[in-house]
């Protein structure tokens, strides 16, 4: 059976990313810098011929998709959204340290153990992301598929493939490409971009 190739694309940078604010479910636009990053990425993706495009339903992902692929048909997938950061949404590191120091430090150390008030747990988030990826793979055997989504989504997927709980090490840079292959009922990491501009 032919392998299915998933080209996972993290959206370009947003104002909130630049300000180091936690941005999960909140619907934030790409910044001008983000648009420039994605336009650059478009050039390097020109030689790839995609059979299908999937995208998170958040503005920053949808805008990234539009810059990369224009008006081409695509499928919006709610489960590809970023993790919900609960009470951390919209706050910067120092604000969280002031208000939720204990919870925050535990969570940073091990997001799978720590628990943010009113947030989605890592377990629930991982389950949701893997469900979306399984659906995409099932409907696209042997195809090359673009998946425009978020850092956390790619991070949790890469961690799952590598059987690693080091979540932060697997979050890619903005407007980057991570390539995953599905063959013989297994997902395999082919390419991962941790470097790049934030």
N, C-alpha and C positions, 0 to 999 in steps of 0.2 A: 504493500500500500504506500502511496506517495505521502511524503511528510507534509504537514501543514506548517507554514511559517507565519509567526505573529511578529509584526514590527510594532513594538510598543513605543509610543511617542509621548513624552511628557510635554505638557503645554509650556508655552513661553513664560517668562517671568512676569509677575504682577507687582503693583505698588506694594501690596501687603508682603509679598516675598521680600522685596527690597527693604521694607521696614522691619523685617523679621517678625511679622505677626502670624499667629497660627490661623491658617485658612483652610477649613475643611469643607463643610456644607455651604458656607457663605458664598454668595455668587459674586465674584469679583472679576472685573475686566482685565485683559492683558494691558500691561503698560506699553509705552512707545518702544522701550528697550525690548520688551517681550515680542512685539510685532517684528522688530528688526531681526531678532534671533531666529524667529520662525521663518522669515523670508529667506534667511541664509540657509536654513535647514532644507527648505524647499528645493534649492539648487542641488543639494547632495542626494535628494530622494528622487530626482527627475528620472534616473535610469531604472528605478524599480517599477515594475508593472503590478499594480495592486488589483486583486479580484474583488475585494470588498473592503468597505471602510466602516468601522464602528467608533462611536464617540460617547464620552460621558455627557451628561445633560447640563453641565455647568458652563457658564459663559466663557471662561478662560480656555476650556477645552474646545468648545464650539468655534470660538474665534481662531484658535490654532488650526483647527480642521479646515476652516474657510480659506485661510491664507495658504495652507498646503495643497488643498484639493479643489478649491473653488466651489462650483455648484454641483459637483458630482454627487450622485445619490449616496446616502449613508444611513446607518442605523443608529439611532440614539439609544443608549443603554444606561438606565438609571443606576444599575448596580456597579457601574464603573466610576461612580462618584468617589471623591476623596473621603477619608474617614471623618466622622463627626467628632470634633474636638470638645464638645460640651462647653463647660464654663471657660475653657481656654480660647474659644473662637474669638478672633479679632484682637487678642491680647499679645503684648510683646513679652519676651523672656523676663525682663526686670519686673514687669507688672505682675506676672504669674508668681515670681519669686516672693514678691511682697505679700500677695494674697493667699497663695496655695503652696507655700514652700515645700512642706513635707510630701504632699501628694505628688507635686511636680518632680521632685528629686527621685522619688521611688519610680515614677513612670519613665523618666529619662533613662534611668539605670536599666530598667527592664519593662518596656511597654506591654509585654504579655502578662506581667504580674501586676504592675501599677494600674490604678483605676481612677480615671478623671471623672468628677461628678457630672452627671447628665450627658456623658460622652458614649460613643459606641465603643464596646470593648474590642481589643485586637482580635479576639477569637471570632466575634460576630463579623467584624470587618473582613477578616481573612476568608471566612465561609462565603460571604457575599461576593467577594472578588473572584474566588475560585469557581463559584457557580456561573458567573458571567463568562469567564474564560472557557469553562467546559462547554457552555452553550455555543460560543463562537467556534470552537474547534469542531464540535459536532456538526455544525451546519456548513463547514468549509473544508471538507477533506481534500488534502493535496493542493490547497490554494495558498496564496500569499495575501495576508490580511493586515490592514493598518488598524491599530487600536490607539486612539488618541485619548489620553487619560491623565492621571496625576502621579506625583512622586510616591505617595504612600501606596497607591494601587500597585505600581510596578515594584516597589520595595517589598510589599507583603508577598507578591507572587514570586519574586526572585528568592526571597527567604524560604518560601515553601519548596521551591525546586531544589535549593541547595541544602534543605533541611537545617536551616540556620535560624536562630532567634535574634541574630544581631541586626535588627530591623534598620537602624540608622545607616549601617554600612551598605545597605542595598537600595537606598533611595538615590535615584539618578539626578543629574543636574537638569536644569530647565532646558527645554527645546532639544532634548537628547533622544537618542534611539537605543532601545534595548531589543535584542532579537532572541526570540524563543522559538524552538521547533517542537512540534508534536509528532511523534512517530512511535510505532509499537506500543501504543497506549501510555506513552511517557512524555513528559515535558522536559526539554533540555535547554539550558541557557547557552546561546551561541555568542552573544555579544552584549556587553554592558558598559555604559558610559557614566562613570562616576565623576570624571573631570568635567571641565567646561565652565561656562560662566553662570554665576548665580545672580 
